[in-house]
Amino acid sequence: MSFRNLDSPPSFAKASEGLPSEVSAWLGRVRDVVNNIMRGKLNCTGAVTLAAGAATTTLSDALIGGSSVVLLQPTTANAAAELGNGTLYFDAPGAGSVVIRHANNAQGDRSFGYVVIG
């Protein structure tokens, strides 16, 4: 897939053309943020390890809200097995957290990367 950068601000948006320099600098930062988003560099990822000896783990992240979707990627063999067992699911997300329900066992390395969308 090809990637196209967001173009630089037009010439009328440059400080030399009469626009205040702080506005021109802000437009440049907006361009950088948009270009990073287009490259997939989103600030919505994290890591979570399921609690050993418990049937639930609370994932806390300020990005989680009532309409959020949390996607998991196993980073260990035991985490992949947990997904394969079909015993992992989520309660409805709330403001800043969601409860993950899973098998209650002694494995302390069921680790995942996650993404919060919405």
C-alpha positions as CSV (number, residue, x, y, z in Angstrom):
1,M,0.0,0.0,0.0
2,S,1.3,3.4,-0.9
3,F,1.4,6.2,1.6
4,R,1.0,9.9,0.7
5,N,2.0,12.6,3.2
6,L,-0.3,15.5,4.0
7,D,1.1,18.4,2.0
8,S,2.8,21.3,3.7
9,P,0.6,24.3,4.6
10,P,-0.1,26.5,1.7
11,S,2.0,29.6,1.1
12,F,-0.6,31.9,2.7
13,A,-0.2,30.0,6.0
14,K,3.5,30.9,6.3
15,A,4.7,33.5,8.8
16,S,6.5,35.3,6.0
17,E,3.2,35.9,4.3
18,G,1.7,37.7,7.3
19,L,0.4,34.8,9.3
20,P,1.6,34.8,12.9
21,S,4.5,32.4,13.4
22,E,2.8,30.5,16.2
23,V,-0.1,29.7,13.8
24,S,2.3,28.6,11.1
25,A,4.1,26.4,13.7
26,W,0.8,25.0,14.9
27,L,-0.2,24.1,11.3
28,G,3.1,22.3,10.9
29,R,2.4,20.2,14.1
30,V,-1.1,19.4,12.8
31,R,0.5,18.2,9.6
32,D,2.9,16.0,11.5
33,V,0.1,14.5,13.6
34,V,-2.0,13.7,10.6
35,N,0.9,12.1,8.8
36,N,1.7,9.9,11.8
37,I,-2.0,8.8,12.0
38,M,-1.8,7.9,8.3
39,R,1.2,5.8,9.0
40,G,-0.6,3.9,11.7
41,K,1.1,5.6,14.6
42,L,-1.9,5.9,16.9
43,N,-1.6,6.7,20.6
44,C,-4.1,4.0,21.6
45,T,-2.1,0.9,22.4
46,G,-0.9,-0.8,25.6
47,A,-0.1,-4.1,27.3
48,V,-2.0,-6.2,29.8
49,T,-1.3,-9.4,31.6
50,L,-4.2,-11.5,32.9
51,A,-4.3,-11.9,36.6
52,A,-3.1,-15.4,37.8
53,G,-5.4,-17.1,40.3
54,A,-8.4,-14.9,39.3
55,A,-11.2,-15.1,36.8
56,T,-11.2,-11.4,36.0
57,T,-8.6,-8.7,35.1
58,T,-9.5,-5.0,35.0
59,L,-7.9,-3.2,32.2
60,S,-7.6,0.5,33.0
61,D,-6.9,3.0,30.3
62,A,-8.1,6.6,30.0
63,L,-9.0,6.0,26.4
64,I,-11.6,3.4,27.2
65,G,-15.2,4.7,27.1
66,G,-18.7,3.2,27.0
67,S,-18.5,2.7,23.2
68,S,-14.9,1.5,23.0
69,V,-13.8,-1.7,21.4
70,V,-10.6,-3.3,22.8
71,L,-8.7,-5.7,20.6
72,L,-6.1,-8.1,22.0
73,Q,-3.0,-9.6,20.4
74,P,-1.4,-12.4,22.4
75,T,2.3,-12.0,23.0
76,T,3.0,-15.3,24.8
77,A,2.0,-18.9,24.1
78,N,-0.3,-19.0,27.2
79,A,-2.1,-15.9,26.1
80,A,-2.7,-17.5,22.6
81,A,-4.0,-20.6,24.3
82,E,-6.3,-18.5,26.4
83,L,-7.8,-17.0,23.3
84,G,-8.0,-20.4,21.7
85,N,-9.9,-21.9,24.7
86,G,-12.8,-19.5,24.1
87,T,-12.9,-18.5,27.7
88,L,-11.9,-14.9,27.3
89,Y,-14.5,-12.1,26.9
90,F,-15.2,-8.6,28.0
91,D,-17.8,-6.9,30.2
92,A,-19.3,-3.7,28.8
93,P,-16.6,-1.0,28.9
94,G,-17.0,2.0,31.2
95,A,-15.3,5.3,31.7
96,G,-11.6,4.4,31.8
97,S,-11.7,0.6,32.3
98,V,-13.2,-2.7,31.2
99,V,-13.3,-6.0,33.0
100,I,-11.7,-9.0,31.1
101,R,-13.2,-12.4,32.0
102,H,-11.0,-15.4,31.6
103,A,-10.0,-18.8,32.9
104,N,-8.9,-18.9,36.6
105,N,-5.5,-20.6,36.6
106,A,-2.0,-20.1,38.0
107,Q,-0.4,-19.0,34.7
108,G,1.2,-15.6,35.2
109,D,2.3,-15.0,31.7
110,R,-0.9,-14.6,29.7
111,S,0.2,-11.3,28.2
112,F,-1.4,-9.3,25.4
113,G,-0.9,-6.1,23.5
114,Y,-4.1,-4.2,23.1
115,V,-5.6,-1.4,21.0
116,V,-8.5,0.8,22.1
117,I,-10.8,2.1,19.3
118,G,-13.7,4.5,19.9
